[in-house]
Amino acid sequence: MEKVKSVKKKITIVGGGHIGLALAMGLVRSGAVKGSQLTVSSRRLSKIQHLKKIGIAVTDDNASAVAHADWVFLAVKPKLVGSVLAGLQGSIKKQLIISLAAGVTIKKLKSYAPNVGTFARIMPNIPIAHMSGVVGLFAGTISKTNHAELKEMLQVLGFVLQVKDERELEMLTVVSGSGPATVSFFIDALAHAGRELGLSQSTADALAKNTFKGTSAYMDVENVSAESLMNSVATKGGLTEAILGSLKESSVRRSIARALKVGYVKIKKLRN
């Protein structure tokens, strides 16, 4: 296994929710960042106390957490970004601020904290906690050095896609940022169907989860597309062909596309 290059930065994560914790755990588990380099700040201090066991400093004081950081990851809800940045005005100087907030553009970030710091945006998903996530990166106008170092660090968390503009980042947010919940819906639907056939809940759940896991791994190792694998498994006149035919007749693809468009409309409202 290729050795992970360590990051020589002091990093603060503002926000101790699911994605903030996933980011902290992924960085430490990868070996790229030591716990002693990380600070996590959250209003709900009790929710992040366990991070101290792996050397991460925790606090409920955003300003003090940010003051001595090189990079600051803003992992708060979009509606809180303005007030959080306003509270950091005296602490932000030359730090790189990396926002994880969906729909909050760099232009808007700069309006909340004018003349301080530089801004980039990322959109990770929950599997970054175990270095198997997807991270969208929009670097904006940050320096070439910061850009290169940030991208290299993010790559320890999984697949990194650098997008050309913020509109593309919003599309990525709908597909992969929300993706773990969407995929979980599909897994749950497959398990539910198994239970309706008569399988026990534990058996149906295990079959569904491991089928998704194995299929993804197979596609990755064999470098085959989803369409190619469907065609390989669905032999003519067989039961798999019948199952896929029924799904197509039910317009499942159209339903999925419609659901993601609902999400995209939502994120455009956040952006505006």
Summary of the structure (lengths in Angstrom):
residues: 272
radius of gyration: 21.0
end to end distance: 44.3
largest distance: 69.0
contacts: 821
relative contact order: 0.09
helix: 58%
strand: 14%
